[in-house]
Amino acid sequence: KENGKVIPKYAELYFLYMWYFQVFNVLGDSGVRSSLNTRDLLNLPIPVPPKKVQERIIDYLENRINRIENVKENMLKQLDKLNEYKESLISNSVIYGLNRNAEMIESGIDYIGQMNSNWKLIRIGYICNKLQRGFDEEALALICSNKGTVEYRDDNSFGSVSDSDNSFQGVKKGDLLIHGMDTWHGAIAVSDKDGKCTKVVHVCDSKENKDFIKYYLQMLAYKKVYKAISNGVRENTSDFRSWDKANKIYITLPSRNEQNEIANYLNNKCKQIDDIVANQKKQIDILDKYKYSI
């Protein structure tokens, strides 16, 4: 609170500076700390200019920070719109095909509804073969991320698993990965890497176009199908760890040539969107660095 020397807002801004530049991490005799108690915090020395100078600093920073945050907010809204556009692009393409005037018929499956009349309705288990790959002990660990990509795992990544080799299975470039617990969030991808991943992920092969299957299964996630047909063990999740359950999921499947056309179209379009998103995120990072630099 106001003590006659330090304006609370000035102290708040100063502590934000210390947090961003990780000053708190190296405080105390014990080295790196994950937190500070109230006594530690109140004993921190900070430079205190005259009150009028504090007020000028506060006015200056709040004005600049508000301008930066307004720009950042607009960029975040653009990111949301880009993600929504990508989801709608994928959904429309795998439901109707590239011909939006295709004749549609009732599929008879509640969560699918109408389907392209020229496509066939089929369970995943009939077109995907679950693999049990061995792996090299030195293989890099991978995660099937909620972004629908396969990434290298590190000790700090969300979804890290035990380092016990009993929890891993092999992954080869081109394998279709379906996360048994994060299916609902779109954690379905075709791997572009060799390595190993946790056994909660179904590693599959198929004679069909695996990119098309990936996009279709992601579409079901966007439409919240998995949460409706699963028995999630916690809130906001779904449980398809059992392949006997996962392989019963229905998709609608066009001819192989049409699968290839749709997959190639989506690969190109999604890459364009992802490149724009990556650039926007870099710009947001630059804005954050600029904010804390001032």
Secondary structure, DSSP 8 states (H G I E B T S, - for coil): ---SS--HHHHHHHHHHHHHTT-GGG-STTS--S---HHHHHT-------HHHHHHHHHHHHHHHHHHHHHHHHHHHHHHHHHHHHHHHHHHHHHH-S-TT--EEE-S-TTT-EEETTSEEEEHHHH-EE------TT--BEEE-TTSSEEE--TTSTT-----GGGEEEE-TT-EEEESSSGGGT-EEE-SS-EEEETTEEEEE-SS-HHHHHHHHHHHHHTTHHHHHS--SSTT-----SHHHHTT-EEEE--HHHHHHHHHHHHHHHHHHHHHHHHHHHHHHHHHHHHHH-
